[in-house]
């Protein structure tokens, strides 16, 4: 059976967890100093490594011969048994579908039993914010004073929904969004290992589309690999994502800022005729204005944006000819309509009128 890339290359060591060194370093130090806590809270956006880190940590604190960085060796008897799907020392609970009092009471009954192969029994409760109020109350006492062999790892994308009584009983770790550069590097490594050919610009586009989530980026990479038959090109990624290339977006942006509304209508209707998602086009325009503002404020060599050298030069030339106020006005206008587009009966008209609203008064009179 084919395994998706994000499953096939799920991190097995602390070193392979990308972009969360502030967390993995703390966890490794706790293992080295034998200061294992009884309850942890991993919170952050989706696809940033919360569950993967929980699984690595669960195996690491049970490993008989941990690696130099504290990671599980994967070779000892305990590691091999914990890697089996039928092991009963690492419990994974999906709180989204097991969120009642009865499930937590059942957990409390089973937690008293000692682990079968390792030193600790680890309970990983994913999407813990989905537990009912009664389930949280049932969990409180156990979470505060679990048996010495029990470790809880709670994971959530919505930490604000957790009761203060739970937050006060756990050691909290905030997972940050992963940088585009780190995602791109990891995807390149995975493609190399999988014998998938790729253009570096295509990988950069996939990484950017992941928006800080490694899992989302790898899911997109999977689709692109299938679409391009394991030879991933920049144009192929654009087709998969349904976005417009940066040259097209630049043309639309420059026509708006240069008050050439005729050119905007012509180019925009070409994009519409290609069947592009209008919400995605609007988002691309918003990002384009943001990038232009970065160039205007920080210069084209700041390293904060990723464009081909020729296009970057054109962006810099455009930015030099318009005011920061004008770019910011356009950025705010297109940012504002992103939500409106979801409910608009005619999204094309909404984008066009937004562009018209950015014309100077003198141009409008004509």
N, C-alpha and C positions, 0 to 999 in steps of 0.2 A: 504494500500500500504506500502511495506517495505521501511523504510528510512535508507539510508546509515549511518554508525556510525558518520561520520564527520558532517552530517546534524542533526542527532538526538541529538548529544551532542555538538552542536555549543554553544560557550560561551554566557551566558546571563547576566553576571556580570563582573566587572573588575577583581575580584578575580579569576574567572575561565579562564582568558586569561593567558596562560602559557608562561613563559620566557620573558615577556616584561614589567617587573616592572618599568624600567626606563621611559617608556612611560605612563603606566597607572597611576603612581604616579603623573606625571605632569598634566595629564588630570583631575584627581580627585581634585588636588589643585586648578585648574582653576574653577572647579564647586563650590567648597567650598567658594572661594573668589569672585565668580561671575565675573570672568574675561574671559568670553567666547570669543575666537577669531572668526574672520569672515571667515578665510580660513586656512585649514590644508592640509599638504601633508604627506601621509603615504607611505613610500617606503621601499622595501625590497624583499627578495626572496619569491617565491610562498609558500602558506601554512603556513605562520608565524603569521597570525592573523590580517592582515590589515583590511579586510572587516568586520570581526567579531568585532573588536575594534571600527570601525566606527559606526556600528549598535548599540553597547552598549552605546557609547558616545551620539549618536543621541537621544536615548530614555532617557538617564540620564539627559540631559540638559532640557528635557521637563517634567520629572517626578515630580508629586506633592509632593511625600513623599519619597525622595531618601534614600537608606540605609546608614548606618554609614560610609561606604567606598565610598559613592558617586554614587554607582550603582543604576540603576532603580529598583524600588520595584517590578514591574511586577503585582501589585495588584490594583493600583489606576486607576481611569477612563481613564486618558490619556494613561497610559502604555498599558492597554487592547486594546484601540483603535489603538495605534501605532503598536501593534503586529499583527493586522489584515492585510491581504495582500492587501486590497483595500484602505488603508489609503493614504491620499494625502499630508501628511506633511513630510514624508521621501521618497525622490525620489532616486531610484537607477538607474543609467545610465551606460550601458555597452558601453564604448567608442570604443571598437573593432568593433561593428556593428552599432553604432550611432556616427560616427566620422565626419560628415559633418557640414557645416556652418548652414544649415537650422535647424538642431536639436538644436544647441546652440542658435540660434535666437529664436526658440520656447521656450527654457528654459528662456531666458531673458524676454520674454513676460509674462510668468507665474509667475516669481519670485516676481513680484510687489504685488501679492495678499497675504493677511495675512494668517497665519496658521489657520486651522479650529479647532483644539483641544488643541494644546500645545502652548508654547511660541515661538518656533523656527520652521522654515522650514529648513530641512537639505537635501542637495543635495550631494549624494555620487556618484562620477564619477570614475568607476573602469577602470583600464588599460588606464589611461588618456593619456599616451604617444602615443596612437593610433589616437588621434585627428589630423585632417589635419591642415596645417599651417593657413588656413582661419578660421577654427574653433577656434584655439588658439587665433587668433586676435579678433574674435567675443566675446570670453570669457574674455579678458583682463580687460575691463572697469568694467564689472559686478563684476569680482573677486576682483578688487581693492576697489570698493565702492558699495557693495551690500546693500540692505535694512537692517534695524536694526534687522529684524526678520529672516534673511537668514544666514545660515552657510554652507560653502562648505567644503567637505572632498574629496580630490583627492587621488587616490590610484594607485600605479604603481610598476612594477617589474623592470622597466628600466628608472630610474630617469635621466640618462644622455641624454635621448632623449627629455627632456622637455626644452623649451626655457628659457633663463635666465630671460626674462620678467615675466614668470609665477613663477619661483622660488623666485623672489624678492617680490612676493605678498602673500606668504603663510608661515605658521609656519611648519617647516619640522621636521618629526619624522622618524628615521631610525629603522626599525624592524630587529632584529638580528636573526640568525639561532638559533633554540631551541636545547638545549643540549640533548644528547641521554638519559641521566638520567631522565630529566624532561618528555621527550616523553614516556619513559618506565613507569614511575610512573602514568602518565595520562592514558595510555592504560590499565594498570593493574586496575585502578579505574573504567574505563569504562567496562572492562570485568566483574569485580565483580558486578557492577550494572546490567549488562545484563545476569548474570548467565552463563557466558561462562568460562569453565574450561581452564586452561593454565599452561604450564611450564614456570617458570621465565626466563629460558634461551631462550625460544621461544620469549617471549616478548622483551628481549634484542636484539634479532636478528631483529625483526620487527622494533624496534626503530632505530637501526643502519641503516637499509635499507631506512628509511625515510629521511636520510641525512639532518636533521635540519628542515624538513617540517612536521608539525603536521598533516596536511591534507593528505599528501602522506602516512605517517605512518598509519593513520586510514583507508585509502583505502586498504593498504596491509593487515591490521588486518581484515578487512571485508572479503577479499578473503580467508585468512587463516581460519577464522571461518567457512566459507562455506565448504572449502576443508576438514577440520578436523572434521566437524559436531559438532562444538561448544566444541571441546576438543583439544585445540591447543598444538601440540608437536613441539619440536625443529626440528625433521626430517620432519614434515609436512610443516613447514615454508621454509625449504631448498628446498622442492619439488616445492612449490608455486613460490619461487623466482628464481628457476633454478640455484642456486648457489651450490658450493661444500662445504662440512662441513670443519671446520677449521683444523681437523686432516689431511684431504686429502691435503689441501693447505700447511700445515706444511711439509708433506712428500715430496711434489714437491719442496718446497723452500730448504729444507735440502739437497735434492739430488743435486740441482744446486750448492749450496755453498760448499758441500763436494766433488764436482767434480765427482759425480757418475751419469754420463749421461745415462748409461744403465737403472738404476733404474728410472730416470726421464722419459725416453721414455715408459717404461712399465707402470708406474703409470699414466702418462699423457694420454696414449691411452686408459686406463681403463675409465678415466673420459670422454674422447671423445665418447667412445662406449655407455656411458649412455645417450648421447644426450644433454649434457650440452651446454649452450651458450658459445662459445669460447671468446666472448668479455667480458662476465661476469667472466669467469675463469681468463682472463688476468687482469681484475680489481681486482679480489680477490688476485692474486699473488702480484700485486702492493701494495695493502693494507697490505698484509702479510709481505712484505719486510719493509714497513714503520713501522709496529708494532715491528718488530725485531730491527729496528734502535732505536726506543723509548726505548726498553728494554736495548739495548747496552749502550745508553746514560744516561738513567734515572733510570735503575734498574727495576726489575719485580714488585716491590711493589709501583710503582709511582702512581697507580690508573688511569693512562692515557689510558689503554687498558683493554678490557674485555675478558678474557679467563678462561676456567676451570683451577683449580689449577694444575692438572697433566700436562696439555698441556703448561701452563705457565712455569712450571719447565723445560720442554723440550726446550721451546723457549729460556729460559735464558741460558741453557747449550749450545745450538747452538750458541747463540750470543757471549758467552765467548770464543768460539773457532775460530771465524773469525774476521777480522778487520772491523772497521767502514767504511773504504774506499771500501772494497769489497761489503758490504751490500748496500752502497750508489750507487755503480756502477750498481748493479742489479736493485735497485729501479728506477734509471734513465732510464735504458734500457727498462723496462716494462712500465714505464710511457710514454715513447716516442712512443710506438707502439699502444697506445689506440686509437688515431685518425686514424692511418693507417689501423687498423683492420676493420673500417667501410667500407673501399673501397677495401680491399684485396680479391682477387679471391680465395686464399687458406689460410684462417686465421690460420689453424692448422700448416702449414709450417712456417708461420711468427713467431708464438710463439716458435716453436721448434728451428728455427735458432737463435732466440734471446737468448734462453737458451744456445745454443752451443757457441754463441759469448761471453759468460761469463766464458768459460773455460780458465784455465791458459795455457800458450804457451806449457808447457811441456806435458800437457794432450792432447792438440790439435795434437801434432806430432804423438801421438800414434793412 
